[in-house]
Amino acid sequence: QSVLTQPPSVSAAPGQKVTISCSGSSSNIGNNYVSWYQQLPGTAPKLLIYENNKRPSGIPDRFSGSKSGTSATLGITGLQTGDEADFYCGTWDSSLSAGVFGGGTKLTVL
Amino acid sequence: EVQLLESGGALVQPGGSLRLSCAASGFTFRNYAMSWVRQAPGKGLEWVSAITTGGSNTYYADSVRGRFTISRDNSKNTLYLQMNSLRAEDTAIYHCAKETTVAHITTTFDYWGQGTLVTVSS
């Protein structure tokens, strides 16, 4: 059971938009930055979003992040088949003094 | 180019020990906190442990506290994870990961190693 809650799967057609939610509490998302990672099969995770809504260099603006209260959301527009992957949210939990991840969301581009 | 290269993974019996290493290059290792993150076969990411820049502060997931010890040697640009009293549920790929921000632990990782496989089985 993950501290952060994500939907197990989402799907959408190519060119469409999808959002992935990440729900936590005041001790984690509510008071710390959220990051998002994309993991393609057989590869290490890749940072997509940091500090809630910032994109590292090289990440296209099709990917966006937001945070409100104790929840965060990853948005992906203009879906491509190459976007199919597992997506994870992560943050620090101040009560646990530990890092925490969501359980992951599998994106299928139909 | 930033590189993180893990080593030390192996097949070990329950109750056994193992030490993982992560050799870092391409950045000023001593300036960044580091973490270990694991992924069991077919499962999601699990944060395991973090260490501050000088090694004075360490943090652990409840699932490994008291059994695992994180450490670093800034003179060798290397991160370690000593794993004792291993259990079947510790079976996973172990990644080392670099924090994005100088000197802080935020669980935001801009570089990850490819990982080393630890299998705990009799």
Chai-1 contact restraints between the chains, C-beta under 6 A:
chainA,res_idxA,chainB,res_idxB,connection_type,confidence,min_distance_angstrom,max_distance_angstrom,comment,restraint_id
A,Y33,B,T106,contact,1.0,0.0,6.0,A-B,restraint_1
A,S35,B,T108,contact,1.0,0.0,6.0,A-B,restraint_2
A,A44,B,H95,contact,1.0,0.0,6.0,A-B,restraint_3
A,A44,B,W112,contact,1.0,0.0,6.0,A-B,restraint_4
A,A44,B,Q114,contact,1.0,0.0,6.0,A-B,restraint_5
A,P45,B,W112,contact,1.0,0.0,6.0,A-B,restraint_6
A,L47,B,D110,contact,1.0,0.0,6.0,A-B,restraint_7
A,Y50,B,T100,contact,1.0,0.0,6.0,A-B,restraint_8
A,Y50,B,T108,contact,1.0,0.0,6.0,A-B,restraint_9
A,Y88,B,L45,contact,1.0,0.0,6.0,A-B,restraint_10
A,G90,B,T107,contact,1.0,0.0,6.0,A-B,restraint_11
A,T91,B,T107,contact,1.0,0.0,6.0,A-B,restraint_12
A,W92,B,T106,contact,1.0,0.0,6.0,A-B,restraint_13
A,W92,B,T107,contact,1.0,0.0,6.0,A-B,restraint_14
A,S97,B,Y59,contact,1.0,0.0,6.0,A-B,restraint_15
A,A98,B,Y59,contact,1.0,0.0,6.0,A-B,restraint_16
A,A98,B,A61,contact,1.0,0.0,6.0,A-B,restraint_17
A,G99,B,W47,contact,1.0,0.0,6.0,A-B,restraint_18
A,G99,B,T107,contact,1.0,0.0,6.0,A-B,restraint_19
A,F101,B,L45,contact,1.0,0.0,6.0,A-B,restraint_20
A,G103,B,G44,contact,1.0,0.0,6.0,A-B,restraint_21
A,G104,B,G44,contact,1.0,0.0,6.0,A-B,restraint_22
